[in-house]
Amino acid sequence: MPGSNAIFERSFSGNYPVVLARQMQFQAIKTMLWGKWAKFNTPGSVPVKPGNDPMPVDSPVVIHYELSRRAGDLIEIPMHRNLVKLPRIGKEQMAGHEEEPKVNFLQLPVELTRHAETPQDTTISTQVAKDLRLLDNTKPALQRHYARMMNYLLCSFSIYNGYSWNVLASARWSGDSKIAKASHPHVYMSGRGKVSYTTYGYPGNTAYENGIATELDLLGAGDVFDTNFLTGLKADPSIQKIPPIIMKDGNSLRLIIAHPWQIASLEADAAFREVTAAAMAQSYAKNNPYLVGAKYIWGGFAIFENDTAVFQVSTASSLPVWGPSSVQLSSITGNLDSFESYGSATKFGAIVLGSNALGLALADRMGFKKRVDDYDELIGIAYRQIVGGGRADFWNREDGSTGQHLVNESSAVCVTREVAPSY
């Protein structure tokens, strides 16, 4: 028998809370930077089910919506690798020269994620009308929290660390070598080039992480975000493999999200034609929704400026630290505001995006829950969703630890050393 301090979780009754939760989800997604590029891989944003299979989407962020999944499930999306052998010519024998197809998988774990607010007024909270009014009053704060959570902990965190924060911080996946924190397989350092697999080993290994930390510590004051760095990037083979976004007018561009301090370095570069690049961005954006908000167009890149989607970078114990140190999995002492505090940072990781760079998985509909005591007094209101995010790393675990066991051809991270612009 419950004691006098027993607390219970309840669902809201009626259709209105369901509609409000759904509305909050989509409004929140559209208010964050990543949301402008998010598209569902099913027509009409309906859940994946028999007869309504996922379809290809030409967008940097793809949302996979599947209601049959539960917290702790692992959704796997296949990618068939290209056949690479040379063809047989003339009457040359074909038998014995068939090429075995290989399939890599993008793994998207999902985990229950929720947050609650304490209502300011709980008087007569047992009345249905009172519940709904409190829900209306609580929604704006929860919506802002959900938007910031999606922006920092799901989207950006996934690009830098492989999986979303809620997955990597979950005890459910602790110790699972397949679902582990891992730096991007394509990391570029201004003035130093791409972090070398030959020198430091392949992505997914500790030696590679140590190599990134070594290169980060070697960045000098002149290794900034400028035209020289961008010129080298656009000619790099791994960048060239990133499929550009095809705009409505037929133009194809790769996207770069850069920190304001990086943008300041670019604008200070005498070789950068700021007026021309800005005019091109304004012209292209008129007919291309993906380019709304782009600051510059330069060298085949649409350059966006954002101070929260782009993480600061540091090192600790010979390992890279992507994002504020206070939200790292080994020591969580910070909060969402930590992502907006970068005054003491010296290095930032700009993000190059092509099509299908980031996968988000929704395993249930956004919903609201209320917490009540044993006399049904309302204690708190929470949003609740089973969700997960993952960088588009396609793995083939049977392929060993080298070569194409990991394929990522949709994004990259470009690190520069910056100082706050003077004024």
C-alpha positions as CSV (number, residue, x, y, z in Angstrom):
1,M,0.0,0.0,0.0
2,P,1.5,3.3,-1.0
3,G,2.6,5.7,1.7
4,S,1.4,9.3,2.2
5,N,4.3,10.6,0.0
6,A,3.6,8.2,-2.9
7,I,4.0,9.8,-6.4
8,F,2.4,8.5,-9.6
9,E,2.9,9.2,-13.3
10,R,-0.2,9.8,-15.3
11,S,-1.1,10.4,-19.0
12,F,-3.2,13.3,-20.0
13,S,-6.7,12.5,-21.2
14,G,-8.2,13.6,-24.5
15,N,-6.8,14.5,-27.9
16,Y,-5.6,18.0,-27.1
17,P,-2.5,17.0,-25.2
18,V,-1.5,14.6,-28.1
19,V,-1.9,17.4,-30.7
20,L,-0.1,19.8,-28.5
21,A,2.9,17.5,-28.0
22,R,3.1,16.8,-31.7
23,Q,2.9,20.5,-32.4
24,M,5.7,21.2,-29.8
25,Q,8.0,18.7,-31.5
26,F,7.8,20.2,-34.9
27,Q,7.9,23.8,-33.7
28,A,11.0,23.0,-31.7
29,I,12.7,21.2,-34.6
30,K,12.1,24.2,-36.9
31,T,13.5,26.7,-34.4
32,M,17.0,25.1,-34.3
33,L,19.7,25.3,-36.9
34,W,19.6,21.6,-37.8
35,G,15.9,21.7,-38.1
36,K,15.9,23.6,-41.4
37,W,17.6,20.6,-43.0
38,A,15.6,17.8,-41.4
39,K,13.4,15.7,-43.6
40,F,11.5,12.5,-42.9
41,N,12.4,9.5,-45.1
42,T,8.7,8.6,-45.5
43,P,6.0,10.5,-47.5
44,G,4.0,12.8,-45.2
45,S,6.2,12.2,-42.2
46,V,4.3,9.1,-41.4
47,P,5.9,6.2,-39.5
48,V,7.8,3.4,-41.3
49,K,5.6,0.4,-41.7
50,P,4.9,-2.4,-44.2
51,G,3.8,-0.8,-47.5
52,N,5.4,2.5,-46.5
53,D,9.1,1.8,-46.8
54,P,11.8,4.5,-46.3
55,M,12.8,6.4,-49.4
56,P,16.0,8.2,-50.4
57,V,16.1,11.8,-49.1
58,D,18.4,14.5,-50.4
59,S,18.9,16.4,-47.2
60,P,21.7,16.7,-44.6
61,V,19.5,15.5,-41.7
62,V,17.3,12.4,-42.2
63,I,14.6,11.5,-39.7
64,H,13.6,7.8,-39.5
65,Y,10.3,7.4,-37.7
66,E,9.3,3.9,-36.6
67,L,6.7,3.3,-33.9
68,S,7.3,-0.4,-33.5
69,R,10.6,0.2,-31.7
70,R,11.3,0.4,-27.9
71,A,13.9,2.1,-25.8
72,G,17.1,0.2,-26.2
73,D,16.4,-1.0,-29.7
74,L,19.1,-0.7,-32.4
75,I,17.8,0.4,-35.8
76,E,20.1,-0.6,-38.7
77,I,20.0,1.0,-42.1
78,P,21.9,-0.8,-44.8
79,M,24.3,0.7,-47.4
80,H,25.4,-1.5,-50.3
81,R,29.0,-0.7,-51.1
82,N,30.1,-0.2,-54.7
83,L,31.5,-3.0,-56.8
84,V,35.1,-2.2,-57.5
85,K,36.7,-5.0,-59.6
86,L,37.7,-4.3,-63.2
87,P,35.4,-6.0,-65.7
88,R,36.4,-9.1,-67.8
89,I,37.2,-8.4,-71.4
90,G,36.2,-10.3,-74.6
91,K,36.3,-14.0,-74.1
92,E,38.0,-13.9,-70.7
93,Q,36.6,-16.5,-68.3
94,M,34.0,-15.0,-65.9
95,A,33.8,-18.1,-63.6
96,G,35.8,-17.5,-60.4
97,H,35.9,-13.7,-60.9
98,E,32.5,-12.9,-59.4
99,E,32.6,-10.0,-56.9
100,E,31.1,-10.6,-53.5
101,P,28.7,-7.8,-52.5
102,K,29.4,-6.1,-49.2
103,V,26.9,-4.2,-47.0
104,N,27.7,-1.7,-44.3
105,F,25.1,-0.6,-41.7
106,L,24.3,2.7,-40.1
107,Q,23.3,1.9,-36.5
108,L,20.8,4.2,-34.8
109,P,20.2,3.3,-31.1
110,V,17.2,4.9,-29.4
111,E,16.7,5.7,-25.8
112,L,14.0,7.2,-23.6
113,T,14.6,11.0,-23.2
114,R,12.5,13.3,-21.1
115,H,12.5,16.5,-19.1
116,A,10.0,18.0,-16.6
117,E,8.9,21.4,-15.3
118,T,7.2,22.1,-12.0
119,P,4.0,24.0,-12.6
120,Q,3.8,27.4,-10.8
121,D,0.2,26.8,-9.7
122,T,-1.1,23.5,-8.5
123,T,-4.4,24.6,-6.9
124,I,-7.4,22.5,-7.9
125,S,-5.1,20.6,-10.3
126,T,-7.4,17.7,-10.4
127,Q,-9.8,19.5,-12.7
128,V,-9.3,18.6,-16.4
129,A,-9.6,22.2,-17.4
130,K,-6.9,23.1,-14.9
131,D,-4.6,20.4,-16.2
132,L,-4.9,21.6,-19.8
133,R,-4.3,25.3,-18.8
134,L,-1.2,24.3,-16.9
135,L,-0.1,22.2,-19.9
136,D,-0.5,25.3,-22.2
137,N,1.5,27.4,-19.7
138,T,4.3,24.8,-19.5
139,K,4.6,24.1,-23.2
140,P,6.8,27.1,-24.2
141,A,9.5,26.3,-21.6
142,L,9.5,22.6,-22.5
143,Q,9.6,23.5,-26.2
144,R,12.7,25.7,-25.8
145,H,14.3,22.9,-23.7
146,Y,13.5,20.3,-26.4
147,A,14.9,22.5,-29.2
148,R,18.1,23.1,-27.3
149,M,18.4,19.4,-26.4
150,M,17.9,18.4,-30.0
151,N,20.4,21.0,-31.2
152,Y,23.2,20.3,-28.8
153,L,22.8,16.8,-27.4
154,L,21.3,15.0,-30.4
155,C,22.5,16.7,-33.6
156,S,25.8,18.4,-33.0
157,F,26.9,15.9,-30.4
158,S,26.3,13.0,-32.9
159,I,28.5,14.7,-35.6
160,Y,31.4,15.1,-33.3
161,N,31.1,11.9,-31.1
162,G,29.4,9.4,-33.3
163,Y,26.1,9.1,-31.4
164,S,23.8,11.4,-29.5
165,W,24.5,12.3,-25.9
166,N,21.4,10.5,-24.5
167,V,22.6,7.2,-26.1
168,L,26.2,7.4,-25.0
169,A,25.3,8.5,-21.5
170,S,22.8,5.7,-21.1
171,A,23.8,2.7,-18.9
172,R,22.0,0.5,-21.4
173,W,24.8,0.9,-24.0
174,S,27.7,1.2,-21.5
175,G,30.4,-1.3,-22.4
176,D,29.0,-2.0,-25.9
177,S,32.0,-1.6,-28.2
178,K,29.7,-1.1,-31.2
179,I,27.9,1.9,-29.6
180,A,30.8,3.9,-28.3
181,K,32.1,7.5,-28.4
182,A,34.3,8.0,-31.5
183,S,35.7,11.1,-33.2
184,H,34.8,11.8,-36.9
185,P,36.7,9.6,-39.4
186,H,37.5,12.8,-41.4
187,V,39.1,15.4,-39.2
188,Y,41.1,18.2,-40.8
189,M,43.4,20.6,-39.1
190,S,44.1,24.0,-40.6
191,G,47.7,24.2,-41.7
192,R,48.3,20.5,-41.1
193,G,45.8,18.7,-43.3
194,K,43.7,15.6,-42.6
195,V,44.5,13.5,-39.5
196,S,46.4,10.6,-41.1
197,Y,45.3,6.9,-40.8
198,T,48.8,5.8,-41.8
199,T,50.3,7.8,-39.0
200,Y,47.8,7.3,-36.2
201,G,45.7,4.3,-37.2
202,Y,42.1,3.9,-38.3
203,P,39.0,5.5,-36.8
204,G,37.4,3.6,-34.0
205,N,40.7,2.9,-32.3
206,T,42.4,4.6,-29.4
207,A,45.5,5.4,-31.4
208,Y,43.4,7.5,-33.8
209,E,41.8,9.4,-30.9
210,N,45.3,10.0,-29.5
211,G,46.4,11.2,-33.0
212,I,43.6,13.8,-33.1
213,A,44.7,15.1,-29.7
214,T,48.3,15.3,-30.9
215,E,47.3,17.3,-33.9
216,L,45.1,19.6,-31.9
217,D,47.9,20.5,-29.6
218,L,50.1,21.3,-32.6
219,L,47.8,23.9,-34.0
220,G,49.5,27.3,-34.1
221,A,48.2,30.9,-34.0
222,G,48.2,31.2,-37.8
223,D,46.1,28.0,-38.3
224,V,42.8,29.8,-38.8
225,F,39.7,29.5,-40.9
226,D,40.7,31.2,-44.1
227,T,40.6,30.9,-47.9
228,N,43.8,28.9,-47.9
229,F,42.2,26.3,-45.6
230,L,39.0,26.2,-47.7
231,T,40.9,25.9,-50.9
232,G,42.7,22.8,-49.6
233,L,39.5,21.3,-48.3
234,K,37.5,21.5,-51.5
235,A,40.3,19.7,-53.4
236,D,40.7,16.9,-50.8
237,P,39.5,13.4,-52.0
238,S,37.4,12.7,-48.9
239,I,35.6,16.1,-49.2
240,Q,35.0,15.4,-52.9
241,K,33.3,12.2,-52.0
242,I,30.7,14.0,-49.9
243,P,27.6,14.3,-52.1
244,P,26.6,17.9,-52.4
245,I,23.1,19.1,-51.8
246,I,21.3,19.6,-55.1
247,M,19.3,22.8,-55.0
248,K,16.0,23.4,-56.7
249,D,17.7,25.5,-59.3
250,G,20.2,22.8,-60.2
251,N,23.1,24.2,-58.3
252,S,25.0,21.8,-56.1
253,L,26.7,22.9,-52.9
254,R,28.3,21.4,-49.8
255,L,27.4,23.1,-46.5
256,I,29.8,24.4,-43.8
257,I,28.7,25.5,-40.4
258,A,31.4,27.7,-38.9
259,H,31.7,29.4,-35.5
260,P,31.5,33.3,-35.4
261,W,35.2,33.5,-34.5
262,Q,36.0,31.4,-37.5
263,I,33.9,33.6,-39.7
264,A,35.8,36.6,-38.4
265,S,39.1,35.1,-39.5
266,L,37.6,34.4,-42.9
267,E,36.4,38.0,-43.3
268,A,39.9,39.3,-42.2
269,D,41.5,37.3,-45.1
270,A,42.5,39.7,-47.9
271,A,41.8,37.0,-50.5
272,F,38.2,36.7,-49.4
273,R,35.7,38.7,-51.4
274,E,33.1,39.3,-48.6
275,V,30.7,41.5,-50.6
276,T,30.6,39.1,-53.6
277,A,30.3,36.0,-51.4
278,A,27.4,37.6,-49.4
279,A,25.6,38.7,-52.6
280,M,25.8,35.2,-54.0
281,A,24.3,33.7,-50.7
282,Q,21.4,36.2,-50.8
283,S,20.8,35.4,-54.5
284,Y,20.9,31.6,-54.1
285,A,18.7,31.7,-51.0
286,K,15.8,33.2,-52.8
287,N,14.9,29.9,-54.5
288,N,16.6,27.4,-52.2
289,P,15.1,26.7,-48.8
290,Y,18.3,24.9,-47.6
291,L,20.3,28.2,-48.1
292,V,18.1,30.4,-46.0
293,G,20.4,31.9,-43.4
294,A,23.6,31.2,-45.4
295,K,26.1,34.0,-44.8
296,Y,28.4,33.4,-47.8
297,I,28.8,31.2,-50.9
298,W,32.5,30.5,-51.6
299,G,34.3,27.8,-53.6
300,G,31.4,25.4,-53.8
301,F,30.5,25.8,-50.1
302,A,27.5,27.5,-48.6
303,I,28.9,28.9,-45.3
304,F,26.6,29.3,-42.3
305,E,27.5,31.0,-39.1
306,N,26.4,29.6,-35.7
307,D,27.9,29.7,-32.3
308,T,26.1,26.7,-30.7
309,A,25.9,24.1,-33.4
310,V,29.7,24.3,-33.7
311,F,31.5,22.9,-30.7
312,Q,34.7,24.1,-29.1
313,V,37.5,21.5,-29.1
314,S,40.2,20.8,-26.5
315,T,42.3,17.9,-25.2
316,A,42.5,16.0,-22.0
317,S,44.5,12.9,-21.1
318,S,45.7,12.6,-24.8
319,L,42.2,12.5,-26.1
320,P,40.1,15.0,-27.9
321,V,37.2,16.7,-26.1
322,W,34.4,17.8,-28.4
323,G,32.2,20.3,-26.7
324,P,32.3,21.8,-23.2
325,S,34.2,19.6,-20.7
326,S,31.4,19.9,-18.2
327,V,29.0,17.7,-20.3
328,Q,31.5,14.9,-21.1
329,L,30.3,11.4,-20.2
330,S,33.1,10.9,-17.7
331,S,32.1,13.9,-15.6
332,I,28.7,15.5,-16.1
333,T,28.7,18.7,-14.1
334,G,27.2,21.2,-16.6
335,N,23.9,21.9,-18.3
336,L,22.5,23.2,-21.6
337,D,23.9,26.6,-20.9
338,S,27.4,25.1,-21.0
339,F,27.2,24.8,-24.8
340,E,26.8,28.6,-25.0
341,S,29.9,29.4,-23.0
342,Y,33.0,29.5,-25.1
343,G,34.8,32.7,-24.0
344,S,37.9,30.8,-23.0
345,A,38.0,28.4,-26.0
346,T,40.8,28.6,-28.6
347,K,39.9,25.9,-31.1
348,F,36.6,25.1,-32.9
349,G,35.5,22.4,-35.2
350,A,33.6,23.7,-38.3
351,I,31.3,21.0,-39.9
352,V,31.1,20.2,-43.6
353,L,27.8,18.6,-44.5
354,G,26.6,16.9,-47.6
355,S,23.5,14.8,-48.2
356,N,22.4,12.3,-45.5
357,A,25.1,13.4,-43.0
358,L,23.1,12.8,-39.8
359,G,20.4,10.3,-38.9
360,L,17.8,10.8,-36.2
361,A,15.5,8.0,-35.2
362,L,12.1,8.5,-33.5
363,A,10.7,5.4,-31.9
364,D,7.5,6.8,-30.6
365,R,5.4,10.0,-30.7
366,M,6.3,13.0,-28.6
367,G,4.0,12.9,-25.5
368,F,3.4,14.7,-22.2
369,K,3.2,13.1,-18.8
370,K,2.1,14.5,-15.5
371,R,3.4,13.6,-12.1
372,V,0.8,13.6,-9.3
373,D,0.8,12.7,-5.6
374,D,-1.6,10.2,-4.0
375,Y,-4.4,12.9,-3.9
376,D,-3.8,13.7,-7.6
377,E,-2.2,17.0,-6.9
378,L,-0.1,17.9,-10.0
379,I,3.6,18.0,-9.2
380,G,5.3,18.2,-12.6
381,I,4.7,18.0,-16.4
382,A,7.3,16.4,-18.7
383,Y,7.8,15.7,-22.3
384,R,8.7,12.2,-23.2
385,Q,10.2,10.6,-26.3
386,I,12.2,7.6,-27.4
387,V,14.8,9.1,-29.7
388,G,18.4,8.7,-30.8
389,G,20.9,10.2,-33.2
390,G,23.9,9.0,-35.1
391,R,26.5,10.3,-37.5
392,A,26.3,8.6,-40.9
393,D,29.1,6.0,-40.2
394,F,28.3,2.8,-42.1
395,W,30.1,-0.1,-40.5
396,N,30.9,-3.6,-41.6
397,R,32.1,-5.4,-38.5
398,E,33.2,-8.5,-40.5
399,D,35.6,-6.5,-42.6
400,G,38.4,-6.3,-40.0
401,S,39.8,-3.0,-38.6
402,T,41.1,-1.4,-41.8
403,G,40.0,-0.3,-45.2
404,Q,36.3,0.1,-45.8
405,H,35.0,-1.4,-42.5
406,L,33.9,2.2,-41.9
407,V,32.4,4.3,-44.7
408,N,31.4,8.0,-44.1
409,E,31.0,10.0,-47.3
410,S,28.7,12.7,-46.0
411,S,30.4,15.0,-43.6
412,A,33.7,16.1,-42.1
413,V,35.1,18.2,-39.2
414,C,37.5,21.0,-39.8
415,V,39.4,22.4,-36.8
416,T,41.0,25.8,-36.6
417,R,42.6,27.9,-33.9
418,E,40.9,31.2,-33.2
419,V,40.8,34.2,-30.9
420,A,37.8,36.4,-30.1
421,P,37.6,39.2,-32.5
422,S,38.6,42.6,-31.1
423,Y,36.3,45.6,-31.0
